[in-house]
Amino acid sequence: MTEKILQKKPYPMGAHPEGGGVRFSFVSGSASCGVLLYDKTTGKQRRKINFDDADRIGRVYCRTVFDIAPESSTYLFFENDRLVPDERARVFPKRIAFGKKRSLEDLRAGFLTEAFDWEDDCFPRLPYNRMLVYCMHVRGFTKHASSNVRHRGTFAGIGEKIAYLKEIGVTTIELQPAYEFTEIAVDGECRHTSAAMPVMQELAEEEKINYWGYKRGYYYMPKGAYASSGDPGTEFKTLVRSLHAEGMELIMQFYFPNEVKRSEISEILRFWVLEYHVDGFHLLGENIPADLLAADDVLADSKLWYYCFDTAAIYGRTGESPYPHTAEYNDCWCYDMRRFLKGDGGMLGSVLYHMRHIPDRQGRIHYLSNYSGFTLADLVSYDYKHNEANGEENRDGTDYNCSWNCGEEGSTRRQAVRQLRIKQMKNAICLLLLSQSTPLIFMGDEFGNSQKGNNNPYCQDNAVTWLDWGGIKKNREIWEFWKKLVDFRKNHPILRPAKELRLMDYIACGYPDLSYHGHNAWCPQTENIYRHIGIMFCGKYARTGESCDDTFIYLAMNMHWDSRRLALPRLPAGMRWEEAFATESADAVRKTSSAEECGEFRRNIPPRSITVYLSVSA
């Protein structure tokens, strides 16, 4: 066998077939390092290649080696007497089931040698005002037997549910970490310490499973255990291609602890855009150079979500961005809305701001529930977290949930409590879908899935985190209400403007685009004691190309425990208000409406409810 050293070329790092050979690049602080080559079938060691000082550029050792058959070879790097898996590997050929402990042998890397037919694939590039995001865990989404898919808990399983996702209005799916990671620590693997995610605690036991995957990973490959076949790369690409064919997007979460070099993050993101055609990334971790990533030319069409962005630094201080691809993604909307939902005082000012706010030249993702914290059903069923199953004496997870159990902790047979919970979930859906930025829902919340009060199930690979699809039948009322509200939002573009509404009559039509109302029209009451408000949208400002204009829409929101009166403004001649839907039962609405005393344009809004009115021809 012959070896030939070509001109030093360290990037891209890792190992890549090139010019009839394989180019290896490895970062090491020791001169005693190199590569071990193995037979892919038998596992026997074929060769040991030692790097020397002639191969070094800085701390990078790089060499191109010939007489290697990439399709039948695997490799590990070595440093002194320690074996080191390639952190930049493109594939681990040996398939290991999820939750099974791995050895270093299982982390021998292979090579990408086959091309994928992308057909006519193209990026949908959906604007933020036309998006509805669905956050999911790849395994948990379809692992439960009730999912009725052939390939449970995999990328292919998600593909089998695309029709369902379209039915409930989803345009964009966000995956919890779906790059390769070791869910159970590997003996002998080079480990790195880092600050955990805010909702996670240090593992109490070495063997405890990391179900979520928020740790340093092998960032250049899809997770093998999430594939139904022995080819996770092809299966992931097939999923992306199928989503794009339906005009849907795929966003990936990437968690970068502090020890990951910030200069490499852009390389990782570019790789997934170019190799796997993903549509964007939700960046997690501290000190991530988000503004620099947003200004990257290759990523200019890729959605980037982070806690906040400096749009002036990214796009300049004046002028429009050609494609606003960044979006704020933080908990500010979530906790204020949760407090309003459960009836806390002094929240109206924050609620009105959050419902209309769209950051300048970028999007904003808002949500009431997510992978961390309570699900939507648990948000109205538990006052306290119940994480005992995690084995940490209920000390893990956040204590700040802003939840209310509606009168009884956990499951109950009391009909009044059950009905109130249903109404509160409907109220939550209204707040989510009638706010003007981009809504996100966590998997199963559309039909009231519960995690039994566990607000931090990072180590639960079981029925706690596996989505029980029987909830669609069990909670049909919630599921149908969700779909109704999705259609309502879709059919009324004034509810999803591209820019924040201005509370002004800037087209001189006699009405501002957005206005607030209290007991008297045009006189909102937002002092601390009030928990009710009327919000009116003027559809004449919805000239977006989708239609000439929209109707008038009035949201009557009352989170007080008693009914409250709200005034509806007078409409133009020839129009009148008509109720579109209410979260309260029809009987209760009729009962409160019959008690009106103050004229044609006032309505009694039932306690803890939202009623929506539309303008119609008189």
FILOTI-952955 format. One line per 4 residues: their letters; for each residue x, y, z of C-alpha. Coordinates in steps of 0.25 Angstrom, whole numbers, m for minus. Example, Ala and Ser with C-alpha at 12.3 -4.5 7.8 and 13.67 -1.06 7.14 Angstrom:
% residues 2
AS = 49,m18,31 ~ 55,m4,29 $
% end
This chain:
% residues 618
MTEK = 0,0,0 ~ 5,14,m3 ~ 2,27,4 ~ 3,40,m2 $
ILQK = 3,54,5 ~ m3,65,m4 ~ m3,79,m1 ~ m8,82,13 $
KPYP = m23,85,13 ~ m30,83,27 ~ m44,88,23 ~ m54,82,24 $
MGAH = m50,75,36 ~ m52,60,38 ~ m50,50,27 ~ m55,51,13 $
PEGG = m52,44,0 ~ m45,53,m10 ~ m37,51,m23 ~ m36,35,m22 $
GVRF = m32,36,m7 ~ m38,40,7 ~ m33,53,13 ~ m33,52,28 $
SFVS = m32,64,37 ~ m31,63,52 ~ m29,73,63 ~ m19,69,74 $
GSAS = m10,75,84 ~ m1,63,83 ~ 9,59,72 ~ 6,44,75 $
CGVL = m7,43,68 ~ m13,37,55 ~ m24,28,49 ~ m28,14,51 $
LYDK = m35,7,39 ~ m44,m4,40 ~ m51,m14,31 ~ m66,m10,31 $
TTGK = m71,m24,30 ~ m61,m32,40 ~ m57,m21,49 ~ m43,m25,48 $
QRRK = m32,m14,48 ~ m26,m12,34 ~ m16,m1,36 ~ m10,9,46 $
INFD = m6,22,40 ~ 2,31,49 ~ 2,46,47 ~ 15,54,48 $
DADR = 20,68,48 ~ 20,70,33 ~ 5,67,34 ~ 2,78,44 $
IGRV = m4,92,42 ~ m6,99,55 ~ m13,88,63 ~ m19,81,51 $
YCRT = m12,69,46 ~ m17,66,31 ~ m13,55,21 ~ m18,49,9 $
VFDI = m17,34,8 ~ m19,26,m4 ~ m22,11,m6 ~ m34,12,3 $
APES = m48,6,m1 ~ m57,16,6 ~ m69,7,4 ~ m63,m4,12 $
STYL = m56,4,22 ~ m58,10,36 ~ m48,18,45 ~ m45,24,58 $
FFEN = m35,34,61 ~ m25,32,73 ~ m17,41,82 ~ m6,35,90 $
DRLV = m13,23,96 ~ m27,28,95 ~ m37,25,83 ~ m45,37,79 $
PDER = m58,36,70 ~ m58,46,59 ~ m67,58,64 ~ m69,62,50 $
ARVF = m73,48,45 ~ m83,47,34 ~ m89,33,38 ~ m87,22,48 $
PKRI = m90,10,40 ~ m93,1,52 ~ m108,2,55 ~ m111,3,70 $
AFGK = m125,3,76 ~ m129,15,84 ~ m125,14,99 ~ m115,3,97 $
KRSL = m101,6,102 ~ m90,7,92 ~ m76,4,92 ~ m65,11,84 $
EDLR = m66,1,74 ~ m80,5,71 ~ m75,19,68 ~ m65,15,57 $
AGFL = m69,25,46 ~ m71,22,31 ~ m72,30,18 ~ m84,36,10 $
TEAF = m82,30,m3 ~ m96,30,m10 ~ m103,41,m16 ~ m118,44,m13 $
DWED = m128,48,m24 ~ m134,61,m19 ~ m143,61,m31 ~ m149,75,m32 $
DCFP = m148,79,m18 ~ m148,94,m14 ~ m148,102,m1 ~ m163,107,2 $
RLPY = m157,119,9 ~ m170,122,16 ~ m172,136,22 ~ m174,137,37 $
NRML = m188,142,36 ~ m192,129,28 ~ m186,119,37 ~ m191,110,48 $
VYCM = m180,102,55 ~ m181,89,62 ~ m170,85,71 ~ m168,70,73 $
HVRG = m158,59,78 ~ m155,50,66 ~ m156,37,75 ~ m168,42,84 $
FTKH = m177,46,72 ~ m180,33,67 ~ m174,22,76 ~ m187,19,83 $
ASSN = m194,8,77 ~ m207,17,75 ~ m199,25,65 ~ m203,14,55 $
VRHR = m191,16,46 ~ m182,5,40 ~ m169,11,45 ~ m171,16,59 $
GTFA = m162,26,66 ~ m154,29,53 ~ m152,40,42 ~ m160,31,33 $
GIGE = m171,30,44 ~ m172,46,43 ~ m173,44,28 ~ m185,35,30 $
KIAY = m192,46,38 ~ m190,58,28 ~ m205,57,24 ~ m209,58,38 $
LKEI = m200,70,40 ~ m206,77,28 ~ m220,74,33 ~ m217,82,46 $
GVTT = m211,93,39 ~ m196,91,41 ~ m187,98,32 ~ m174,96,39 $
IELQ = m168,85,48 ~ m158,87,58 ~ m150,75,63 ~ m143,74,76 $
PAYE = m129,69,75 ~ m129,60,63 ~ m114,60,60 ~ m106,48,66 $
FTEI = m104,48,81 ~ m101,37,91 ~ m113,36,100 ~ m105,27,110 $
AVDG = m90,31,112 ~ m80,22,105 ~ m69,16,113 ~ m56,22,109 $
ECRH = m62,32,100 ~ m55,46,101 ~ m65,54,110 ~ m67,69,111 $
TSAA = m73,76,122 ~ m83,87,120 ~ m94,95,126 ~ m107,87,125 $
MPVM = m120,93,118 ~ m127,102,128 ~ m138,92,130 ~ m129,80,132 $
QELA = m121,76,144 ~ m108,68,145 ~ m111,53,143 ~ m113,46,156 $
EEEK = m108,33,151 ~ m98,30,140 ~ m108,20,133 ~ m119,30,133 $
INYW = m124,32,118 ~ m123,45,112 ~ m136,45,104 ~ m136,59,99 $
GYKR = m122,60,94 ~ m118,74,99 ~ m103,71,100 ~ m91,72,91 $
GYYY = m93,63,79 ~ m88,58,66 ~ m94,69,58 ~ m91,65,44 $
MPKG = m101,53,43 ~ m116,50,46 ~ m118,41,58 ~ m117,26,54 $
AYAS = m127,21,65 ~ m137,30,59 ~ m136,23,45 ~ m145,11,42 $
SGDP = m134,6,32 ~ m119,5,33 ~ m117,18,25 ~ m122,30,34 $
GTEF = m116,40,24 ~ m125,35,12 ~ m137,34,22 ~ m135,48,27 $
KTLV = m134,53,13 ~ m146,46,8 ~ m154,53,20 ~ m149,66,16 $
RSLH = m152,64,1 ~ m166,59,5 ~ m169,71,14 ~ m164,81,3 $
AEGM = m173,74,m7 ~ m185,78,2 ~ m180,92,3 ~ m175,90,18 $
ELIM = m163,93,25 ~ m153,86,35 ~ m146,93,45 ~ m135,87,54 $
QFYF = m131,90,68 ~ m116,90,71 ~ m111,91,85 ~ m97,96,85 $
PNEV = m90,96,99 ~ m79,105,102 ~ m68,96,98 ~ m72,95,84 $
KRSE = m64,105,76 ~ m73,117,72 ~ m65,117,58 ~ m70,103,55 $
ISEI = m85,106,57 ~ m86,113,44 ~ m79,101,37 ~ m89,91,43 $
LRFW = m101,99,39 ~ m96,101,25 ~ m94,86,24 ~ m109,83,28 $
VLEY = m114,93,18 ~ m105,88,6 ~ m105,73,9 ~ m119,71,16 $
HVDG = m127,83,10 ~ m133,87,24 ~ m140,100,25 ~ m134,106,37 $
FHLL = m129,105,51 ~ m134,108,66 ~ m121,111,73 ~ m119,107,87 $
GENI = m108,110,97 ~ m100,122,102 ~ m91,132,95 ~ m95,127,81 $
PADL = m91,137,71 ~ m105,138,66 ~ m104,152,58 ~ m92,147,51 $
LAAD = m99,134,47 ~ m111,142,42 ~ m101,151,33 ~ m95,138,27 $
DVLA = m97,138,12 ~ m100,124,11 ~ m110,124,22 ~ m117,137,17 $
DSKL = m130,128,12 ~ m130,119,25 ~ m138,122,37 ~ m130,125,49 $
WYYC = m137,125,63 ~ m130,130,75 ~ m134,138,88 ~ m132,151,81 $
FDTA = m125,157,69 ~ m119,171,66 ~ m126,174,52 ~ m119,187,51 $
AIYG = m106,180,51 ~ m111,169,42 ~ m118,177,31 ~ m113,191,34 $
RTGE = m120,202,41 ~ m129,206,29 ~ m136,199,18 ~ m143,186,17 $
SPYP = m137,172,18 ~ m139,164,5 ~ m144,152,13 ~ m146,154,28 $
HTAE = m141,140,32 ~ m138,142,47 ~ m148,141,58 ~ m148,143,73 $
YNDC = m151,131,81 ~ m152,133,96 ~ m162,131,108 ~ m167,145,109 $
WCYD = m180,143,102 ~ m182,129,109 ~ m182,133,124 ~ m190,146,123 $
MRRF = m201,139,115 ~ m201,128,125 ~ m203,137,136 ~ m214,144,129 $
LKGD = m221,131,126 ~ m221,127,140 ~ m227,140,144 ~ m215,148,150 $
GGML = m218,163,151 ~ m209,174,145 ~ m207,166,132 ~ m215,174,121 $
GSVL = m204,183,117 ~ m194,172,115 ~ m205,163,108 ~ m209,174,98 $
YHMR = m194,177,95 ~ m191,162,93 ~ m203,159,84 ~ m199,170,74 $
HIPD = m184,171,75 ~ m176,167,63 ~ m161,171,63 ~ m156,180,53 $
RQGR = m151,173,40 ~ m152,159,47 ~ m161,149,52 ~ m165,144,66 $
IHYL = m169,130,70 ~ m179,130,82 ~ m184,118,90 ~ m192,114,102 $
SNYS = m185,101,104 ~ m173,94,99 ~ m164,82,101 ~ m160,87,114 $
GFTL = m170,91,124 ~ m185,86,125 ~ m193,82,113 ~ m205,90,110 $
ADLV = m214,80,117 ~ m205,79,129 ~ m205,94,129 ~ m219,94,133 $
SYDY = m218,81,142 ~ m207,83,151 ~ m202,94,161 ~ m189,88,164 $
KHNE = m179,79,156 ~ m179,64,158 ~ m166,59,153 ~ m164,48,164 $
ANGE = m162,38,152 ~ m149,45,148 ~ m142,40,161 ~ m138,53,166 $
ENRD = m148,54,178 ~ m156,64,169 ~ m145,75,170 ~ m142,76,155 $
GTDY = m150,84,146 ~ m155,98,148 ~ m164,102,159 ~ m169,114,152 $
NCSW = m181,109,143 ~ m191,119,144 ~ m202,108,144 ~ m215,106,150 $
NCGE = m222,92,153 ~ m236,98,152 ~ m240,93,165 ~ m233,79,167 $
EGST = m219,74,165 ~ m218,64,154 ~ m228,55,148 ~ m242,56,153 $
RRQA = m256,51,152 ~ m263,65,156 ~ m270,69,143 ~ m270,84,147 $
VRQL = m254,83,147 ~ m253,75,134 ~ m262,85,127 ~ m254,97,132 $
RIKQ = m241,91,128 ~ m247,89,114 ~ m251,103,114 ~ m238,108,118 $
MKNA = m231,100,107 ~ m240,106,97 ~ m236,120,103 ~ m222,116,102 $
ICLL = m223,112,87 ~ m230,125,84 ~ m219,133,91 ~ m209,125,83 $
LLSQ = m215,126,69 ~ m221,140,70 ~ m208,147,73 ~ m201,153,62 $
STPL = m187,147,62 ~ m184,132,58 ~ m191,122,67 ~ m184,109,71 $
IFMG = m191,97,78 ~ m184,85,84 ~ m188,71,79 ~ m201,66,84 $
DEFG = m206,79,90 ~ m216,80,79 ~ m224,69,86 ~ m220,71,100 $
NSQK = m208,61,102 ~ m203,60,116 ~ m190,56,122 ~ m196,54,136 $
GNNN = m191,67,142 ~ m176,64,138 ~ m170,77,134 ~ m156,72,131 $
PYCQ = m157,58,125 ~ m143,59,119 ~ m140,44,124 ~ m154,38,121 $
DNAV = m154,29,109 ~ m168,23,111 ~ m182,26,111 ~ m180,39,118 $
TWLD = m173,45,106 ~ m179,36,95 ~ m191,43,89 ~ m204,35,91 $
WGGI = m212,37,79 ~ m224,32,86 ~ m225,46,91 ~ m232,50,78 $
KKNR = m244,42,81 ~ m244,44,96 ~ m242,59,94 ~ m250,61,81 $
EIWE = m256,74,85 ~ m242,81,87 ~ m237,75,74 ~ m248,80,66 $
FWKK = m247,94,73 ~ m232,94,69 ~ m235,92,54 ~ m247,102,54 $
LVDF = m237,113,60 ~ m226,109,50 ~ m236,111,38 ~ m241,124,45 $
RKNH = m227,129,45 ~ m224,125,31 ~ m237,131,26 ~ m235,145,32 $
PILR = m221,151,28 ~ m223,163,37 ~ m220,153,49 ~ m206,150,43 $
PAKE = m200,163,37 ~ m186,163,32 ~ m183,175,41 ~ m188,180,54 $
LRLM = m201,187,54 ~ m200,202,57 ~ m213,205,65 ~ m216,217,55 $
DYIA = m225,220,43 ~ m214,222,33 ~ m223,219,21 ~ m234,229,25 $
CGYP = m245,218,25 ~ m251,223,39 ~ m245,212,47 ~ m231,209,52 $
DLSY = m225,195,48 ~ m225,191,63 ~ m233,197,74 ~ m237,193,89 $
HGHN = m250,195,96 ~ m256,193,110 ~ m269,196,116 ~ m270,207,106 $
AWCP = m266,206,92 ~ m252,212,89 ~ m249,213,104 ~ m241,202,109 $
QTEN = m239,199,124 ~ m225,193,126 ~ m223,196,141 ~ m218,185,150 $
IYRH = m232,181,155 ~ m237,178,141 ~ m237,164,134 ~ m245,167,122 $
IGIM = m243,175,109 ~ m249,176,95 ~ m240,176,83 ~ m245,180,69 $
FCGK = m238,178,56 ~ m242,186,44 ~ m241,176,32 ~ m239,188,22 $
YART = m224,188,26 ~ m222,173,21 ~ m219,177,7 ~ m208,167,6 $
GESC = m210,161,m8 ~ m219,150,m2 ~ m231,158,m3 ~ m236,172,m5 $
DDTF = m240,173,10 ~ m245,165,22 ~ m256,167,31 ~ m257,174,44 $
IYLA = m253,164,56 ~ m256,167,70 ~ m249,158,81 ~ m257,159,95 $
MNMH = m247,153,105 ~ m251,152,120 ~ m242,144,129 ~ m249,149,142 $
WDSR = m257,138,150 ~ m270,146,148 ~ m276,151,135 ~ m273,165,130 $
RLAL = m279,175,120 ~ m272,179,108 ~ m276,189,97 ~ m275,186,82 $
PRLP = m273,199,73 ~ m283,203,63 ~ m280,197,49 ~ m281,204,36 $
AGMR = m296,206,31 ~ m301,193,25 ~ m293,184,35 ~ m296,177,48 $
WEEA = m288,168,58 ~ m290,154,58 ~ m284,143,68 ~ m274,134,61 $
FATE = m271,125,72 ~ m269,125,87 ~ m261,116,97 ~ m272,116,107 $
SADA = m284,106,104 ~ m295,111,96 ~ m305,110,108 ~ m296,119,116 $
VRKT = m295,129,105 ~ m310,130,103 ~ m312,132,118 ~ m302,143,119 $
SSAE = m307,150,106 ~ m321,150,111 ~ m317,158,123 ~ m313,170,115 $
ECGE = m317,183,120 ~ m309,194,114 ~ m313,194,99 ~ m311,188,86 $
FRRN = m295,189,85 ~ m292,183,99 ~ m290,168,102 ~ m288,161,115 $
IPPR = m276,152,113 ~ m277,139,122 ~ m266,137,132 ~ m253,131,128 $
SITV = m256,131,113 ~ m254,137,100 ~ m265,141,90 ~ m261,145,75 $
YLSV = m271,154,67 ~ m270,156,52 ~ m277,167,43 ~ m287,163,34 $
SA = m297,170,25 ~ m309,175,32 $
% end
